[in-house]
Amino acid sequence: MGLHSKPIGLLNINNFYDDLLKLLENMVRKGFLAMENYELLLVDTDIDSLIDKMKNFKDPKKPKWLNVNRT
């Protein structure tokens, strides 16, 4: 929704979240989730790598509401 500019990290130890990630990818393919939103999710299997990704996260500077032309 663009309400904050903080990264979202998912630590996928032992592939625990693989099914969730597949669901989200399927939602992108079917148009239920924008690729821009999916790309905001940072995923790694190593905590140090995930923290690095979160520290280096660049805010995409989206408007507060993702669809500003919505009526």
mmCIF file of the N, C-alpha and C atoms, coordinates in Angstrom:
data_MODEL
# 
_entry.id   MODEL 
# 
loop_
_atom_site.group_PDB 
_atom_site.id 
_atom_site.type_symbol 
_atom_site.label_atom_id 
_atom_site.label_alt_id 
_atom_site.label_comp_id 
_atom_site.label_asym_id 
_atom_site.label_entity_id 
_atom_site.label_seq_id 
_atom_site.pdbx_PDB_ins_code 
_atom_site.Cartn_x 
_atom_site.Cartn_y 
_atom_site.Cartn_z 
_atom_site.occupancy 
_atom_site.B_iso_or_equiv 
_atom_site.pdbx_formal_charge 
_atom_site.auth_seq_id 
_atom_site.auth_comp_id 
_atom_site.auth_asym_id 
_atom_site.auth_atom_id 
_atom_site.pdbx_PDB_model_num 
ATOM 1   N N  . MET A 1 1  ? 0.819   -1.202  0.000   1.00 0.00 ? 1  MET A N  1 
ATOM 2   C CA . MET A 1 1  ? 0.000   0.000   0.000   1.00 0.00 ? 1  MET A CA 1 
ATOM 3   C C  . MET A 1 1  ? 0.856   1.257   0.000   1.00 0.00 ? 1  MET A C  1 
ATOM 4   N N  . GLY A 1 2  ? 2.125   1.115   0.217   1.00 0.00 ? 2  GLY A N  1 
ATOM 5   C CA . GLY A 1 2  ? 2.983   2.279   0.205   1.00 0.00 ? 2  GLY A CA 1 
ATOM 6   C C  . GLY A 1 2  ? 2.901   3.102   1.476   1.00 0.00 ? 2  GLY A C  1 
ATOM 7   N N  . LEU A 1 3  ? 2.492   2.492   2.581   1.00 0.00 ? 3  LEU A N  1 
ATOM 8   C CA . LEU A 1 3  ? 2.337   3.242   3.829   1.00 0.00 ? 3  LEU A CA 1 
ATOM 9   C C  . LEU A 1 3  ? 3.645   3.460   4.559   1.00 0.00 ? 3  LEU A C  1 
ATOM 10  N N  . HIS A 1 4  ? 4.672   2.685   4.241   1.00 0.00 ? 4  HIS A N  1 
ATOM 11  C CA . HIS A 1 4  ? 5.985   2.893   4.840   1.00 0.00 ? 4  HIS A CA 1 
ATOM 12  C C  . HIS A 1 4  ? 7.042   2.477   3.827   1.00 0.00 ? 4  HIS A C  1 
ATOM 13  N N  . SER A 1 5  ? 8.272   2.839   4.092   1.00 0.00 ? 5  SER A N  1 
ATOM 14  C CA . SER A 1 5  ? 9.346   2.533   3.134   1.00 0.00 ? 5  SER A CA 1 
ATOM 15  C C  . SER A 1 5  ? 10.370  1.570   3.708   1.00 0.00 ? 5  SER A C  1 
ATOM 16  N N  . LYS A 1 6  ? 9.961   0.774   4.662   1.00 0.00 ? 6  LYS A N  1 
ATOM 17  C CA . LYS A 1 6  ? 10.870  -0.180  5.293   1.00 0.00 ? 6  LYS A CA 1 
ATOM 18  C C  . LYS A 1 6  ? 10.827  -1.522  4.559   1.00 0.00 ? 6  LYS A C  1 
ATOM 19  N N  . PRO A 1 7  ? 11.966  -2.201  4.472   1.00 0.00 ? 7  PRO A N  1 
ATOM 20  C CA . PRO A 1 7  ? 11.976  -3.504  3.803   1.00 0.00 ? 7  PRO A CA 1 
ATOM 21  C C  . PRO A 1 7  ? 11.265  -4.565  4.644   1.00 0.00 ? 7  PRO A C  1 
ATOM 22  N N  . ILE A 1 8  ? 10.837  -5.598  3.959   1.00 0.00 ? 8  ILE A N  1 
ATOM 23  C CA . ILE A 1 8  ? 10.215  -6.744  4.620   1.00 0.00 ? 8  ILE A CA 1 
ATOM 24  C C  . ILE A 1 8  ? 11.130  -7.935  4.376   1.00 0.00 ? 8  ILE A C  1 
ATOM 25  N N  . GLY A 1 9  ? 11.675  -8.508  5.435   1.00 0.00 ? 9  GLY A N  1 
ATOM 26  C CA . GLY A 1 9  ? 12.603  -9.618  5.311   1.00 0.00 ? 9  GLY A CA 1 
ATOM 27  C C  . GLY A 1 9  ? 11.952  -10.933 5.704   1.00 0.00 ? 9  GLY A C  1 
ATOM 28  N N  . LEU A 1 10 ? 12.269  -11.972 4.954   1.00 0.00 ? 10 LEU A N  1 
ATOM 29  C CA . LEU A 1 10 ? 11.755  -13.306 5.228   1.00 0.00 ? 10 LEU A CA 1 
ATOM 30  C C  . LEU A 1 10 ? 12.937  -14.260 5.289   1.00 0.00 ? 10 LEU A C  1 
ATOM 31  N N  . LEU A 1 11 ? 13.188  -14.817 6.468   1.00 0.00 ? 11 LEU A N  1 
ATOM 32  C CA . LEU A 1 11 ? 14.275  -15.769 6.660   1.00 0.00 ? 11 LEU A CA 1 
ATOM 33  C C  . LEU A 1 11 ? 13.740  -17.166 6.369   1.00 0.00 ? 11 LEU A C  1 
ATOM 34  N N  . ASN A 1 12 ? 14.123  -17.703 5.234   1.00 0.00 ? 12 ASN A N  1 
ATOM 35  C CA . ASN A 1 12 ? 13.567  -18.964 4.736   1.00 0.00 ? 12 ASN A CA 1 
ATOM 36  C C  . ASN A 1 12 ? 14.472  -20.142 5.106   1.00 0.00 ? 12 ASN A C  1 
ATOM 37  N N  . ILE A 1 13 ? 14.506  -20.469 6.388   1.00 0.00 ? 13 ILE A N  1 
ATOM 38  C CA . ILE A 1 13 ? 15.336  -21.566 6.879   1.00 0.00 ? 13 ILE A CA 1 
ATOM 39  C C  . ILE A 1 13 ? 14.693  -22.904 6.529   1.00 0.00 ? 13 ILE A C  1 
ATOM 40  N N  . ASN A 1 14 ? 15.509  -23.823 6.025   1.00 0.00 ? 14 ASN A N  1 
ATOM 41  C CA . ASN A 1 14 ? 15.047  -25.166 5.638   1.00 0.00 ? 14 ASN A CA 1 
ATOM 42  C C  . ASN A 1 14 ? 13.871  -25.111 4.660   1.00 0.00 ? 14 ASN A C  1 
ATOM 43  N N  . ASN A 1 15 ? 13.850  -24.073 3.827   1.00 0.00 ? 15 ASN A N  1 
ATOM 44  C CA . ASN A 1 15 ? 12.807  -23.912 2.794   1.00 0.00 ? 15 ASN A CA 1 
ATOM 45  C C  . ASN A 1 15 ? 11.395  -23.844 3.373   1.00 0.00 ? 15 ASN A C  1 
ATOM 46  N N  . PHE A 1 16 ? 11.282  -23.392 4.613   1.00 0.00 ? 16 PHE A N  1 
ATOM 47  C CA . PHE A 1 16 ? 9.989   -23.362 5.286   1.00 0.00 ? 16 PHE A CA 1 
ATOM 48  C C  . PHE A 1 16 ? 8.957   -22.535 4.521   1.00 0.00 ? 16 PHE A C  1 
ATOM 49  N N  . TYR A 1 17 ? 9.376   -21.415 3.923   1.00 0.00 ? 17 TYR A N  1 
ATOM 50  C CA . TYR A 1 17 ? 8.443   -20.512 3.257   1.00 0.00 ? 17 TYR A CA 1 
ATOM 51  C C  . TYR A 1 17 ? 8.340   -20.721 1.746   1.00 0.00 ? 17 TYR A C  1 
ATOM 52  N N  . ASP A 1 18 ? 8.872   -21.806 1.234   1.00 0.00 ? 18 ASP A N  1 
ATOM 53  C CA . ASP A 1 18 ? 8.826   -22.047 -0.208  1.00 0.00 ? 18 ASP A CA 1 
ATOM 54  C C  . ASP A 1 18 ? 7.403   -22.023 -0.760  1.00 0.00 ? 18 ASP A C  1 
ATOM 55  N N  . ASP A 1 19 ? 6.472   -22.648 -0.058  1.00 0.00 ? 19 ASP A N  1 
ATOM 56  C CA . ASP A 1 19 ? 5.084   -22.682 -0.541  1.00 0.00 ? 19 ASP A CA 1 
ATOM 57  C C  . ASP A 1 19 ? 4.476   -21.274 -0.561  1.00 0.00 ? 19 ASP A C  1 
ATOM 58  N N  . LEU A 1 20 ? 4.785   -20.473 0.442   1.00 0.00 ? 20 LEU A N  1 
ATOM 59  C CA . LEU A 1 20 ? 4.293   -19.092 0.463   1.00 0.00 ? 20 LEU A CA 1 
ATOM 60  C C  . LEU A 1 20 ? 4.871   -18.312 -0.716  1.00 0.00 ? 20 LEU A C  1 
ATOM 61  N N  . LEU A 1 21 ? 6.149   -18.480 -0.980  1.00 0.00 ? 21 LEU A N  1 
ATOM 62  C CA . LEU A 1 21 ? 6.787   -17.781 -2.096  1.00 0.00 ? 21 LEU A CA 1 
ATOM 63  C C  . LEU A 1 21 ? 6.193   -18.226 -3.437  1.00 0.00 ? 21 LEU A C  1 
ATOM 64  N N  . LYS A 1 22 ? 5.901   -19.511 -3.583  1.00 0.00 ? 22 LYS A N  1 
ATOM 65  C CA . LYS A 1 22 ? 5.253   -20.000 -4.803  1.00 0.00 ? 22 LYS A CA 1 
ATOM 66  C C  . LYS A 1 22 ? 3.861   -19.390 -4.958  1.00 0.00 ? 22 LYS A C  1 
ATOM 67  N N  . LEU A 1 23 ? 3.126   -19.288 -3.853  1.00 0.00 ? 23 LEU A N  1 
ATOM 68  C CA . LEU A 1 23 ? 1.809   -18.669 -3.887  1.00 0.00 ? 23 LEU A CA 1 
ATOM 69  C C  . LEU A 1 23 ? 1.910   -17.215 -4.354  1.00 0.00 ? 23 LEU A C  1 
ATOM 70  N N  . LEU A 1 24 ? 2.858   -16.471 -3.786  1.00 0.00 ? 24 LEU A N  1 
ATOM 71  C CA . LEU A 1 24 ? 3.028   -15.069 -4.170  1.00 0.00 ? 24 LEU A CA 1 
ATOM 72  C C  . LEU A 1 24 ? 3.434   -14.937 -5.638  1.00 0.00 ? 24 LEU A C  1 
ATOM 73  N N  . GLU A 1 25 ? 4.313   -15.816 -6.110  1.00 0.00 ? 25 GLU A N  1 
ATOM 74  C CA . GLU A 1 25 ? 4.709   -15.799 -7.519  1.00 0.00 ? 25 GLU A CA 1 
ATOM 75  C C  . GLU A 1 25 ? 3.514   -16.093 -8.426  1.00 0.00 ? 25 GLU A C  1 
ATOM 76  N N  . ASN A 1 26 ? 2.670   -17.029 -8.024  1.00 0.00 ? 26 ASN A N  1 
ATOM 77  C CA . ASN A 1 26 ? 1.462   -17.347 -8.777  1.00 0.00 ? 26 ASN A CA 1 
ATOM 78  C C  . ASN A 1 26 ? 0.505   -16.151 -8.786  1.00 0.00 ? 26 ASN A C  1 
ATOM 79  N N  . MET A 1 27 ? 0.416   -15.463 -7.669  1.00 0.00 ? 27 MET A N  1 
ATOM 80  C CA . MET A 1 27 ? -0.437  -14.269 -7.597  1.00 0.00 ? 27 MET A CA 1 
ATOM 81  C C  . MET A 1 27 ? 0.065   -13.187 -8.556  1.00 0.00 ? 27 MET A C  1 
ATOM 82  N N  . VAL A 1 28 ? 1.374   -13.055 -8.693  1.00 0.00 ? 28 VAL A N  1 
ATOM 83  C CA . VAL A 1 28 ? 1.932   -12.092 -9.652  1.00 0.00 ? 28 VAL A CA 1 
ATOM 84  C C  . VAL A 1 28 ? 1.550   -12.503 -11.073 1.00 0.00 ? 28 VAL A C  1 
ATOM 85  N N  . ARG A 1 29 ? 1.739   -13.779 -11.407 1.00 0.00 ? 29 ARG A N  1 
ATOM 86  C CA . ARG A 1 29 ? 1.423   -14.267 -12.754 1.00 0.00 ? 29 ARG A CA 1 
ATOM 87  C C  . ARG A 1 29 ? -0.040  -14.046 -13.110 1.00 0.00 ? 29 ARG A C  1 
ATOM 88  N N  . LYS A 1 30 ? -0.920  -14.186 -12.132 1.00 0.00 ? 30 LYS A N  1 
ATOM 89  C CA . LYS A 1 30 ? -2.351  -14.064 -12.399 1.00 0.00 ? 30 LYS A CA 1 
ATOM 90  C C  . LYS A 1 30 ? -2.881  -12.647 -12.196 1.00 0.00 ? 30 LYS A C  1 
ATOM 91  N N  . GLY A 1 31 ? -2.003  -11.720 -11.847 1.00 0.00 ? 31 GLY A N  1 
ATOM 92  C CA . GLY A 1 31 ? -2.405  -10.320 -11.748 1.00 0.00 ? 31 GLY A CA 1 
ATOM 93  C C  . GLY A 1 31 ? -3.020  -9.905  -10.432 1.00 0.00 ? 31 GLY A C  1 
ATOM 94  N N  . PHE A 1 32 ? -2.934  -10.744 -9.412  1.00 0.00 ? 32 PHE A N  1 
ATOM 95  C CA . PHE A 1 32 ? -3.485  -10.393 -8.109  1.00 0.00 ? 32 PHE A CA 1 
ATOM 96  C C  . PHE A 1 32 ? -2.490  -9.640  -7.233  1.00 0.00 ? 32 PHE A C  1 
ATOM 97  N N  . LEU A 1 33 ? -1.227  -9.655  -7.618  1.00 0.00 ? 33 LEU A N  1 
ATOM 98  C CA . LEU A 1 33 ? -0.170  -8.990  -6.867  1.00 0.00 ? 33 LEU A CA 1 
ATOM 99  C C  . LEU A 1 33 ? 0.769   -8.333  -7.867  1.00 0.00 ? 33 LEU A C  1 
ATOM 100 N N  . ALA A 1 34 ? 1.032   -7.062  -7.670  1.00 0.00 ? 34 ALA A N  1 
ATOM 101 C CA . ALA A 1 34 ? 1.935   -6.347  -8.570  1.00 0.00 ? 34 ALA A CA 1 
ATOM 102 C C  . ALA A 1 34 ? 3.373   -6.798  -8.339  1.00 0.00 ? 34 ALA A C  1 
ATOM 103 N N  . MET A 1 35 ? 4.121   -6.925  -9.421  1.00 0.00 ? 35 MET A N  1 
ATOM 104 C CA . MET A 1 35 ? 5.520   -7.321  -9.325  1.00 0.00 ? 35 MET A CA 1 
ATOM 105 C C  . MET A 1 35 ? 6.293   -6.344  -8.434  1.00 0.00 ? 35 MET A C  1 
ATOM 106 N N  . GLU A 1 36 ? 5.940   -5.062  -8.499  1.00 0.00 ? 36 GLU A N  1 
ATOM 107 C CA . GLU A 1 36 ? 6.604   -4.057  -7.668  1.00 0.00 ? 36 GLU A CA 1 
ATOM 108 C C  . GLU A 1 36 ? 6.453   -4.379  -6.189  1.00 0.00 ? 36 GLU A C  1 
ATOM 109 N N  . ASN A 1 37 ? 5.310   -4.900  -5.808  1.00 0.00 ? 37 ASN A N  1 
ATOM 110 C CA . ASN A 1 37 ? 5.081   -5.265  -4.408  1.00 0.00 ? 37 ASN A CA 1 
ATOM 111 C C  . ASN A 1 37 ? 5.836   -6.540  -4.049  1.00 0.00 ? 37 ASN A C  1 
ATOM 112 N N  . TYR A 1 38 ? 5.807   -7.506  -4.944  1.00 0.00 ? 38 TYR A N  1 
ATOM 113 C CA . TYR A 1 38 ? 6.515   -8.766  -4.707  1.00 0.00 ? 38 TYR A CA 1 
ATOM 114 C C  . TYR A 1 38 ? 8.007   -8.513  -4.519  1.00 0.00 ? 38 TYR A C  1 
ATOM 115 N N  . GLU A 1 39 ? 8.557   -7.606  -5.282  1.00 0.00 ? 39 GLU A N  1 
ATOM 116 C CA . GLU A 1 39 ? 9.993   -7.322  -5.213  1.00 0.00 ? 39 GLU A CA 1 
ATOM 117 C C  . GLU A 1 39 ? 10.398  -6.611  -3.919  1.00 0.00 ? 39 GLU A C  1 
ATOM 118 N N  . LEU A 1 40 ? 9.435   -6.141  -3.144  1.00 0.00 ? 40 LEU A N  1 
ATOM 119 C CA . LEU A 1 40 ? 9.737   -5.511  -1.852  1.00 0.00 ? 40 LEU A CA 1 
ATOM 120 C C  . LEU A 1 40 ? 10.049  -6.540  -0.773  1.00 0.00 ? 40 LEU A C  1 
ATOM 121 N N  . LEU A 1 41 ? 9.744   -7.799  -1.029  1.00 0.00 ? 41 LEU A N  1 
ATOM 122 C CA . LEU A 1 41 ? 10.007  -8.871  -0.077  1.00 0.00 ? 41 LEU A CA 1 
ATOM 123 C C  . LEU A 1 41 ? 11.433  -9.369  -0.267  1.00 0.00 ? 41 LEU A C  1 
ATOM 124 N N  . LEU A 1 42 ? 12.242  -9.240  0.768   1.00 0.00 ? 42 LEU A N  1 
ATOM 125 C CA . LEU A 1 42 ? 13.632  -9.683  0.725   1.00 0.00 ? 42 LEU A CA 1 
ATOM 126 C C  . LEU A 1 42 ? 13.712  -11.057 1.367   1.00 0.00 ? 42 LEU A C  1 
ATOM 127 N N  . VAL A 1 43 ? 14.230  -12.039 0.635   1.00 0.00 ? 43 VAL A N  1 
ATOM 128 C CA . VAL A 1 43 ? 14.254  -13.429 1.098   1.00 0.00 ? 43 VAL A CA 1 
ATOM 129 C C  . VAL A 1 43 ? 15.688  -13.939 1.076   1.00 0.00 ? 43 VAL A C  1 
ATOM 130 N N  . ASP A 1 44 ? 16.057  -14.655 2.122   1.00 0.00 ? 44 ASP A N  1 
ATOM 131 C CA . ASP A 1 44 ? 17.369  -15.313 2.161   1.00 0.00 ? 44 ASP A CA 1 
ATOM 132 C C  . ASP A 1 44 ? 17.303  -16.460 3.151   1.00 0.00 ? 44 ASP A C  1 
ATOM 133 N N  . THR A 1 45 ? 18.250  -17.381 3.033   1.00 0.00 ? 45 THR A N  1 
ATOM 134 C CA . THR A 1 45 ? 18.327  -18.511 3.956   1.00 0.00 ? 45 THR A CA 1 
ATOM 135 C C  . THR A 1 45 ? 19.369  -18.269 5.042   1.00 0.00 ? 45 THR A C  1 
ATOM 136 N N  . ASP A 1 46 ? 20.115  -17.183 4.922   1.00 0.00 ? 46 ASP A N  1 
ATOM 137 C CA . ASP A 1 46 ? 21.175  -16.851 5.871   1.00 0.00 ? 46 ASP A CA 1 
ATOM 138 C C  . ASP A 1 46 ? 20.857  -15.510 6.533   1.00 0.00 ? 46 ASP A C  1 
ATOM 139 N N  . ILE A 1 47 ? 20.861  -15.480 7.850   1.00 0.00 ? 47 ILE A N  1 
ATOM 140 C CA . ILE A 1 47 ? 20.468  -14.275 8.589   1.00 0.00 ? 47 ILE A CA 1 
ATOM 141 C C  . ILE A 1 47 ? 21.376  -13.091 8.278   1.00 0.00 ? 47 ILE A C  1 
ATOM 142 N N  . ASP A 1 48 ? 22.678  -13.320 8.190   1.00 0.00 ? 48 ASP A N  1 
ATOM 143 C CA . ASP A 1 48 ? 23.596  -12.215 7.907   1.00 0.00 ? 48 ASP A CA 1 
ATOM 144 C C  . ASP A 1 48 ? 23.363  -11.638 6.512   1.00 0.00 ? 48 ASP A C  1 
ATOM 145 N N  . SER A 1 49 ? 23.122  -12.495 5.546   1.00 0.00 ? 49 SER A N  1 
ATOM 146 C CA . SER A 1 49 ? 22.833  -12.032 4.182   1.00 0.00 ? 49 SER A CA 1 
ATOM 147 C C  . SER A 1 49 ? 21.524  -11.267 4.133   1.00 0.00 ? 49 SER A C  1 
ATOM 148 N N  . LEU A 1 50 ? 20.522  -11.755 4.859   1.00 0.00 ? 50 LEU A N  1 
ATOM 149 C CA . LEU A 1 50 ? 19.235  -11.076 4.894   1.00 0.00 ? 50 LEU A CA 1 
ATOM 150 C C  . LEU A 1 50 ? 19.378  -9.696  5.539   1.00 0.00 ? 50 LEU A C  1 
ATOM 151 N N  . ILE A 1 51 ? 20.118  -9.611  6.618   1.00 0.00 ? 51 ILE A N  1 
ATOM 152 C CA . ILE A 1 51 ? 20.338  -8.308  7.270   1.00 0.00 ? 51 ILE A CA 1 
ATOM 153 C C  . ILE A 1 51 ? 21.068  -7.364  6.322   1.00 0.00 ? 51 ILE A C  1 
ATOM 154 N N  . ASP A 1 52 ? 22.053  -7.869  5.585   1.00 0.00 ? 52 ASP A N  1 
ATOM 155 C CA . ASP A 1 52 ? 22.745  -7.033  4.598   1.00 0.00 ? 52 ASP A CA 1 
ATOM 156 C C  . ASP A 1 52 ? 21.784  -6.521  3.535   1.00 0.00 ? 52 ASP A C  1 
ATOM 157 N N  . LYS A 1 53 ? 20.929  -7.407  3.046   1.00 0.00 ? 53 LYS A N  1 
ATOM 158 C CA . LYS A 1 53 ? 19.930  -6.988  2.052   1.00 0.00 ? 53 LYS A CA 1 
ATOM 159 C C  . LYS A 1 53 ? 19.034  -5.896  2.618   1.00 0.00 ? 53 LYS A C  1 
ATOM 160 N N  . MET A 1 54 ? 18.642  -6.047  3.887   1.00 0.00 ? 54 MET A N  1 
ATOM 161 C CA . MET A 1 54 ? 17.758  -5.062  4.501   1.00 0.00 ? 54 MET A CA 1 
ATOM 162 C C  . MET A 1 54 ? 18.478  -3.728  4.711   1.00 0.00 ? 54 MET A C  1 
ATOM 163 N N  . LYS A 1 55 ? 19.733  -3.785  5.096   1.00 0.00 ? 55 LYS A N  1 
ATOM 164 C CA . LYS A 1 55 ? 20.514  -2.553  5.284   1.00 0.00 ? 55 LYS A CA 1 
ATOM 165 C C  . LYS A 1 55 ? 20.721  -1.813  3.966   1.00 0.00 ? 55 LYS A C  1 
ATOM 166 N N  . ASN A 1 56 ? 20.862  -2.558  2.872   1.00 0.00 ? 56 ASN A N  1 
ATOM 167 C CA . ASN A 1 56 ? 21.127  -1.963  1.560   1.00 0.00 ? 56 ASN A CA 1 
ATOM 168 C C  . ASN A 1 56 ? 19.861  -1.701  0.752   1.00 0.00 ? 56 ASN A C  1 
ATOM 169 N N  . PHE A 1 57 ? 18.720  -1.902  1.357   1.00 0.00 ? 57 PHE A N  1 
ATOM 170 C CA . PHE A 1 57 ? 17.440  -1.707  0.687   1.00 0.00 ? 57 PHE A CA 1 
ATOM 171 C C  . PHE A 1 57 ? 17.285  -0.258  0.236   1.00 0.00 ? 57 PHE A C  1 
ATOM 172 N N  . LYS A 1 58 ? 16.875  -0.064  -1.007  1.00 0.00 ? 58 LYS A N  1 
ATOM 173 C CA . LYS A 1 58 ? 16.615  1.263   -1.557  1.00 0.00 ? 58 LYS A CA 1 
ATOM 174 C C  . LYS A 1 58 ? 15.114  1.440   -1.719  1.00 0.00 ? 58 LYS A C  1 
ATOM 175 N N  . ASP A 1 59 ? 14.576  2.461   -1.092  1.00 0.00 ? 59 ASP A N  1 
ATOM 176 C CA . ASP A 1 59 ? 13.149  2.765   -1.186  1.00 0.00 ? 59 ASP A CA 1 
ATOM 177 C C  . ASP A 1 59 ? 12.788  3.086   -2.634  1.00 0.00 ? 59 ASP A C  1 
ATOM 178 N N  . PRO A 1 60 ? 11.789  2.380   -3.204  1.00 0.00 ? 60 PRO A N  1 
ATOM 179 C CA . PRO A 1 60 ? 11.423  2.631   -4.598  1.00 0.00 ? 60 PRO A CA 1 
ATOM 180 C C  . PRO A 1 60 ? 10.648  3.939   -4.795  1.00 0.00 ? 60 PRO A C  1 
ATOM 181 N N  . LYS A 1 61 ? 10.334  4.656   -3.731  1.00 0.00 ? 61 LYS A N  1 
ATOM 182 C CA . LYS A 1 61 ? 9.637   5.950   -3.791  1.00 0.00 ? 61 LYS A CA 1 
ATOM 183 C C  . LYS A 1 61 ? 8.311   5.860   -4.535  1.00 0.00 ? 61 LYS A C  1 
ATOM 184 N N  . LYS A 1 62 ? 7.477   4.946   -4.090  1.00 0.00 ? 62 LYS A N  1 
ATOM 185 C CA . LYS A 1 62 ? 6.136   4.816   -4.645  1.00 0.00 ? 62 LYS A CA 1 
ATOM 186 C C  . LYS A 1 62 ? 5.218   5.816   -3.953  1.00 0.00 ? 62 LYS A C  1 
ATOM 187 N N  . PRO A 1 63 ? 4.116   6.213   -4.602  1.00 0.00 ? 63 PRO A N  1 
ATOM 188 C CA . PRO A 1 63 ? 3.150   7.078   -3.922  1.00 0.00 ? 63 PRO A CA 1 
ATOM 189 C C  . PRO A 1 63 ? 2.512   6.347   -2.754  1.00 0.00 ? 63 PRO A C  1 
ATOM 190 N N  . LYS A 1 64 ? 1.921   7.097   -1.819  1.00 0.00 ? 64 LYS A N  1 
ATOM 191 C CA . LYS A 1 64 ? 1.318   6.483   -0.639  1.00 0.00 ? 64 LYS A CA 1 
ATOM 192 C C  . LYS A 1 64 ? 0.331   5.382   -1.036  1.00 0.00 ? 64 LYS A C  1 
ATOM 193 N N  . TRP A 1 65 ? -0.504  5.655   -2.007  1.00 0.00 ? 65 TRP A N  1 
ATOM 194 C CA . TRP A 1 65 ? -1.451  4.649   -2.507  1.00 0.00 ? 65 TRP A CA 1 
ATOM 195 C C  . TRP A 1 65 ? -0.930  4.193   -3.840  1.00 0.00 ? 65 TRP A C  1 
ATOM 196 N N  . LEU A 1 66 ? -0.771  2.903   -4.006  1.00 0.00 ? 66 LEU A N  1 
ATOM 197 C CA . LEU A 1 66 ? -0.133  2.372   -5.203  1.00 0.00 ? 66 LEU A CA 1 
ATOM 198 C C  . LEU A 1 66 ? -0.879  2.726   -6.479  1.00 0.00 ? 66 LEU A C  1 
ATOM 199 N N  . ASN A 1 67 ? -2.193  2.794   -6.443  1.00 0.00 ? 67 ASN A N  1 
ATOM 200 C CA . ASN A 1 67 ? -2.984  3.172   -7.612  1.00 0.00 ? 67 ASN A CA 1 
ATOM 201 C C  . ASN A 1 67 ? -3.581  4.551   -7.357  1.00 0.00 ? 67 ASN A C  1 
ATOM 202 N N  . VAL A 1 68 ? -2.852  5.606   -7.690  1.00 0.00 ? 68 VAL A N  1 
ATOM 203 C CA . VAL A 1 68 ? -3.293  6.972   -7.379  1.00 0.00 ? 68 VAL A CA 1 
ATOM 204 C C  . VAL A 1 68 ? -4.465  7.415   -8.253  1.00 0.00 ? 68 VAL A C  1 
ATOM 205 N N  . ASN A 1 69 ? -4.728  6.728   -9.373  1.00 0.00 ? 69 ASN A N  1 
ATOM 206 C CA . ASN A 1 69 ? -5.836  7.102   -10.266 1.00 0.00 ? 69 ASN A CA 1 
ATOM 207 C C  . ASN A 1 69 ? -7.117  6.348   -9.955  1.00 0.00 ? 69 ASN A C  1 
ATOM 208 N N  . ARG A 1 70 ? -7.106  5.607   -8.889  1.00 0.00 ? 70 ARG A N  1 
ATOM 209 C CA . ARG A 1 70 ? -8.264  4.789   -8.514  1.00 0.00 ? 70 ARG A CA 1 
ATOM 210 C C  . ARG A 1 70 ? -9.454  5.668   -8.186  1.00 0.00 ? 70 ARG A C  1 
ATOM 211 N N  . THR A 1 71 ? -10.634 5.297   -8.699  1.00 0.00 ? 71 THR A N  1 
ATOM 212 C CA . THR A 1 71 ? -11.846 6.072   -8.429  1.00 0.00 ? 71 THR A CA 1 
ATOM 213 C C  . THR A 1 71 ? -12.795 5.300   -7.558  1.00 0.00 ? 71 THR A C  1 
# 
